[in-house]
Amino acid sequence: MTQQPKIPRATAKRLPIYYRYLTFLHDAGTNRISSAELSDAIKFDAATIRRDFSYFGALGKRGYGYDVKALLDFFANVLDQDSLINVALIGAGNLGQALMNFNFHQSSNMRISAAFDVDESRAGTILAGVPIYAMTDLKEQMTAQRINIAILTVPQEVAQDITNQLVDAGVKGILNFTPLRVTVPTGVRVQNVDLTNELQTLVYFIDNYGSITTGL
Ligand SMILES: NC(=O)c1ccc[n+]([C@@H]2O[C@H](COP(=O)([O-])OP(=O)(O)OC[C@H]3O[C@@H](n4cnc5c(N)ncnc54)[C@H](O)[C@@H]3O)[C@@H](O)[C@H]2O)c1
């Protein structure tokens, strides 16, 4: 992937949404789109879309809009869609298994390729095509499969310990579903996912602003 400019986190979170919708447009034979039409479809305001695109120098032409194929190629490169990204999942319990079943089918280039669990009855089995390994295999498998992203779905009491093991195994990014805000060294990124927060935010917006779209 080529070097990309530094962009705000909120913009980065919108990129996969742009990419998915542009893929849809391209598959449907649409050649160009205006920021207003995009805005209508994906529910981000047009000014936000224009600003996001401008970070990458992707400037639409007045009266023409954006070339769908050019944008799609551009975002594919930004999002590194051409290389397969193997992801590890630690903690193959209720949530972990749901994620393994889901396995990011909307994305053509990301997949959970290995799961790990301390429970010996789970290790050595395969779920939804994903092999579950013992924790003792963590470092070896992460190295062999060139995995540097992990999903954390273990109980919060062990989250920091597992994070340390992941860092030791060379992880660069953790998608953390546990309620613990884990500590990592510089150079390792953590993205926290908390459905309770999301739901509370939704309730807050409905209570305070009616049914407006909040975006990201
Ligand atoms: N972010 C969210 O919205 C959200 C939603 C649901 C659950 N969670 C969190 O996700 C985590 C998992 O929840 P769950 O319901 O799947 O729990 P679970 O008990 O069903 O699964 C946890 C799994 O982790 C394994 N495990 C325990 N200790 C381990 C260790 N030291 N090393 C490796 N594996 C270990 C267990 O054997 C089990 O398979 C919890 O921290 C929970 O709070 C978050």
The ligand as a Gaussian input file, in Angstrom:
#p B3LYP/6-31G(d) Opt

LIG

0 1
 N      -18.291000      -5.031000      23.124000
 C      -19.478000      -5.554000      23.243000
 O      -20.446000      -4.964000      22.845000
 C      -19.603000      -6.881000      23.908000
 C      -20.746000      -7.659000      23.765000
 C      -20.761000      -8.907000      24.387000
 C      -19.649000      -9.336000      25.114000
 N      -18.568000      -8.532000      25.253000
 C      -17.360000      -8.932000      25.961000
 O      -16.737000      -9.946000      25.172000
 C      -16.033000     -10.832000      26.021000
 C      -16.499000     -12.252000      25.743000
 O      -17.878000     -12.396000      26.057000
 P      -18.610000     -13.797000      25.826000
 O      -20.024000     -13.602000      26.180000
 O      -18.260000     -14.325000      24.495000
 O      -17.886000     -14.682000      26.961000
 P      -17.650000     -16.257000      26.958000
 O      -17.389000     -16.619000      28.378000
 O      -18.749000     -16.966000      26.230000
 O      -16.310000     -16.445000      26.102000
 C      -15.034000     -16.131000      26.555000
 C      -14.059000     -17.122000      25.940000
 O      -12.747000     -16.729000      26.325000
 C      -12.023000     -17.893000      26.708000
 N      -10.954000     -17.548000      27.638000
 C      -11.026000     -17.309000      28.972000
 N       -9.827000     -17.029000      29.478000
 C       -8.959000     -17.075000      28.438000
 C       -7.557000     -16.895000      28.333000
 N       -6.805000     -16.590000      29.398000
 N       -6.991000     -17.046000      27.115000
 C       -7.747000     -17.364000      26.025000
 N       -9.076000     -17.566000      26.071000
 C       -9.681000     -17.407000      27.265000
 C      -13.063000     -18.808000      27.329000
 O      -12.647000     -20.180000      27.325000
 C      -14.271000     -18.559000      26.428000
 O      -14.293000     -19.448000      25.332000
 C      -16.299000     -10.361000      27.443000
 O      -15.218000      -9.553000      27.853000
 C      -17.567000      -9.542000      27.315000
 O      -17.674000      -8.547000      28.313000
 C      -18.536000      -7.326000      24.649000

